[in-house]
Amino acid sequence: MKAWHDAGVVHVLLESGEEVQFEIAGNPRLEAATEAQLGHIRLMRAGLHWPEIDEHLSMEGLLRGDHGQPVK
């Protein structure tokens, strides 16, 4: 698995070759982060973690379309 940020979009390349993409817009922690913070994505067994901004998104949630948006 590989993950990166580019121009307001987080890309996750899964081992299967499938790519999951989502915009940071709507996620308050990601929107407020610097480019350097957004670029420091730790791959975890269960998902993605941005240590400097204490944001964690599970792969299960990402695949459901949950990108850390506030509940309406």
N, C-alpha and C positions, 0 to 999 in steps of 0.2 A: 504494500500500500504506500502511496505517496500523496502528499498534500502540499498545496501552495496557494498563495494569494496573488491575484493580479487584477488591478484596476477595479477594485470593489467586488470581486468575485472570488470565492474560495473554490478550489478545484480539488477533488479527491479521486485519485486513480486507484481503483480496486485491483486486487490480484487477478481477478477474472478478466481485466481489461476494460471493464465498464467504468465510465467516469460520471461522478456525481458533482454537480455544480450548484452553488447557491450564492445569492447576493448578500453582502453584509448588511445592507439596508434593512431596517426592522429589528436588528439585534442590537440593543443599546450598548452593550460592552464592546462589540466589534466595531460599531459605528464610531465610538469615542476613541478607539485605539489609534496609535501612530502606525505608519507604514512598517517600521521596524518591529513593533509588537505584533502586527498582523502576519508578518513574515516568519515569526518564531512559533511555528505550529509543532507541537509534540504529538507524535502518533502513539496512541495508547491502544491496548488490546480492545477496549470497548468503544474507542472513538478518537476525537481530536481534543487537544488541550492547548490553550494559550496561557502559559504560566504567569506572564507579567500582568495580565488583566483578569486572571482567575476565571476564565471561561472554559467550560467543558461541554462538548456536544457529543452525544452518543451516536454511533453509526446507525443503530436501530431508529433513533429519532430522525436523523438526517434522511434516511431512506423513506420515512413517513412524511417528510416535508417540514419537520420541526427544526428550525434553524435558530432557535433561541429567541423567537419573537415574543413580545409580551402577550399574555392571554387577553383576549377581547371579551 
